[in-house]
Amino acid sequence: MVLVHPQFNPVALAIGPLAIRWYGLMYLVAFVLFVLLARRQLKYPHVAARGWTAKDIDDLMFYGLLGVVLGGRIGYVLFYKLGYYSSHPLDALMVWQGGMSFHGGFLGVLVALALWGRVRGKTFFEVADFIAPCVPTGLAAGRLGNFINGELWGRPTDVPWAMIFPQVDQLPRHPSQLYQFAGEGLALFAFLWWFAKKPRPVGAVSAAFLIGYGVMRFMAEFGREPDDFLGLLALGLSMGQWLSLPMILAGIGLAYIASRGRLQTNIKP
């Protein structure tokens, strides 16, 4: 017996001409979880000591939302389909047709964090350490949305839990969306939430996120079908793997710097 993808209707709710899609709902779930988890962190003494408030979370959400959407779309255009969008520049604005890059969204969020921290008098890594444990649940929601939509399917395989995606072909494939849901979503969240409960040197939680996500994404890519317009790149690695390697290396370097106490904080003694 082989599992078959349920072929969910991508529209969760339709009211007249208004259609609410599952993927859009997953974005909403991601942001709601972020706010709830961030507010939960305010109860930790070492977080409260750094001056974080509920208002900070609300303000940061606006910056983060812009970073995710703009960075995710720009990253997709630059990393995955630069040739196409160079010939069809107006199509880059049609975000409702799909096409978002995690790595682009990640870079967008970094810019947003830097801008917000500059306005509020917090260092970049103070902000990054605070939000890092709240991010993986959003990633999990996004991957669940990918599974519901039946997109980003896996490579052909003969593992017992292989799944057929009828919209693609009749080959049993890795349910790679669920791999990413479990790895870069649930497992990474559990680790970071545990790690961030205790006081850590500035930058340590950010480093753990970079390494953890990079490793989980790199491993999951072995089961994920490469984009048909890119295929596998140098050394037989996918674009997702090549984009994850700098994250892992940066995380290792940041962990070393953080362990030496070389990152500044704006907290006054």
Secondary structure, 3 states (H helix, E strand, C coil): CCEECCCCCCEEEEECCEEEEHHHHHHHHHHHHHHHHHHHHCCCHHHHCCCCCHHHHHHHHHHHHHHHHHHHHHHHHHHCCHHHHHHCHHHHHCHHHCCCCHHHHHHHHHHHHHHHHHHHCCCHHHHHHHHHHHCHHHHHHHHHHHHHHCCCCECECCCCCCEECCCCCCCEECCHHHHHHHHHHHHHHHHHHHHCCCCCCCCHHHHHHHHHHHHHHHHHCCCECCCCCCCCCHHHCCHHHHHHHHHHHHHHHHHHHHHCCCCCCCCCC
